[in-house]
């Protein structure tokens, strides 16, 4: 139920900080699922899973904080509303760096190849 609650929170959040909070909370039940029902190296896999996903999420958090800072520089107001961010016009180089930050955060958590090296041990 806790995992379901975090997934619902991820998909209904319109604020980047609330989204990130639920995104990180989904790490806790997944850590226990991998650690409890994995293979022979499940503890190693769960620790590696935690370290990979936490690192990826930190990269995504840096991207979110930077986007909030850019919004503040543009408008003079702090906002982490995804709807407010959608109205900003960003230069293409800034868009590329933000894409890299969000892609790494999502690709590691999903997991996509080659960001799921913990999975064979689970």
C-alpha positions as CSV (number, residue, x, y, z in Angstrom):
1,X,0.0,0.0,0.0
2,X,2.9,2.4,0.8
3,X,4.3,1.8,-2.7
4,X,0.9,2.5,-4.3
5,X,0.5,5.7,-2.2
6,X,3.9,6.9,-3.4
7,X,3.1,6.2,-7.1
8,X,-0.2,8.0,-6.9
9,X,1.6,10.9,-5.3
10,X,4.2,11.0,-8.1
11,X,1.5,11.1,-10.8
12,X,-0.8,13.7,-9.2
13,X,1.8,16.1,-8.0
14,X,1.8,19.5,-9.7
15,X,4.6,20.9,-7.6
16,X,8.2,19.7,-8.2
17,X,9.1,19.4,-4.6
18,X,6.1,17.3,-3.8
19,X,6.9,15.2,-6.9
20,X,10.4,14.7,-5.7
21,X,9.3,13.8,-2.2
22,X,7.0,11.0,-3.5
23,X,9.6,10.0,-6.0
24,X,12.1,9.4,-3.2
25,X,9.6,7.8,-0.8
26,X,9.0,5.1,-3.5
27,X,12.6,4.1,-2.9
28,X,11.9,2.7,0.6
29,X,9.4,-0.1,-0.3
30,X,11.4,-1.0,-3.4
31,X,14.5,-1.4,-1.2
32,X,12.7,-3.9,1.0
33,X,11.2,-5.7,-1.9
34,X,14.6,-6.3,-3.5
35,X,16.1,-7.1,-0.1
36,X,13.4,-9.6,0.9
37,X,12.6,-11.5,-2.2
38,X,15.8,-11.3,-4.2
39,X,18.3,-14.0,-5.0
40,X,21.4,-15.1,-3.1
41,X,23.0,-11.7,-3.4
42,X,19.8,-9.7,-2.5
43,X,21.4,-7.7,0.3
44,X,24.2,-6.6,-2.0
45,X,21.7,-5.8,-4.8
46,X,19.4,-3.8,-2.4
47,X,22.4,-1.7,-1.2
48,X,23.6,-1.1,-4.8
49,X,20.0,-0.3,-5.8
50,X,19.7,2.3,-3.0
51,X,23.0,3.9,-3.9
52,X,22.3,4.1,-7.6
53,X,18.8,5.4,-7.3
54,X,19.7,7.9,-4.6
55,X,22.5,9.3,-6.7
56,X,20.3,9.5,-9.7
57,X,17.6,11.3,-7.7
58,X,20.2,13.8,-6.4
59,X,21.1,14.7,-10.0
60,X,17.4,15.2,-10.7
61,X,17.0,17.3,-7.5
62,X,19.9,19.6,-8.6
63,X,18.1,20.0,-12.0
64,X,14.9,20.9,-10.2
65,X,16.6,23.4,-7.8
66,X,18.3,25.0,-10.8
67,X,15.1,25.3,-12.7
68,X,13.5,26.9,-9.6
69,X,16.4,29.3,-9.4
70,X,16.1,30.2,-13.1
71,X,12.4,30.9,-12.5
72,X,13.3,33.2,-9.6
73,X,15.8,35.1,-11.7
74,X,13.2,35.5,-14.5
75,X,10.1,36.5,-12.4
76,X,11.4,37.5,-9.0
77,X,9.2,34.8,-7.3
78,X,10.2,31.4,-6.1
79,X,7.9,28.8,-7.5
80,X,8.3,25.0,-7.9
81,X,4.9,24.7,-9.7
82,X,5.4,22.6,-12.8
83,X,2.6,24.7,-14.5
84,X,4.6,27.9,-13.8
85,X,7.8,26.3,-15.2
86,X,6.0,25.3,-18.3
87,X,5.6,29.0,-19.2
88,X,9.3,29.8,-19.2
89,X,11.3,30.2,-22.4
90,X,14.7,28.6,-21.8
91,X,17.8,28.7,-24.1
92,X,18.5,25.4,-25.9
93,X,21.8,24.8,-24.0
94,X,20.1,25.1,-20.7
95,X,17.3,22.8,-21.9
96,X,19.9,20.2,-22.8
97,X,21.6,20.3,-19.4
98,X,18.2,20.0,-17.7
99,X,17.2,17.2,-19.9
100,X,20.4,15.3,-19.0
101,X,19.7,15.8,-15.3
102,X,16.1,14.6,-15.5
103,X,17.0,11.8,-17.9
104,X,19.6,10.4,-15.5
105,X,17.3,10.6,-12.6
106,X,14.5,8.8,-14.4
107,X,16.7,6.3,-16.3
108,X,18.4,5.1,-13.1
109,X,15.2,4.7,-11.2
110,X,13.2,3.0,-14.0
111,X,15.8,1.1,-14.6
112,X,17.0,1.5,-18.1
113,X,20.1,-0.2,-19.7
114,X,22.9,0.4,-18.7
115,X,21.7,2.0,-15.4
116,X,20.5,-1.2,-13.8
117,X,23.7,-3.0,-12.9
118,X,22.2,-3.9,-9.5
119,X,19.4,-6.0,-11.1
120,X,21.3,-9.2,-12.0
121,X,22.2,-9.6,-8.3
122,X,18.6,-9.3,-7.1
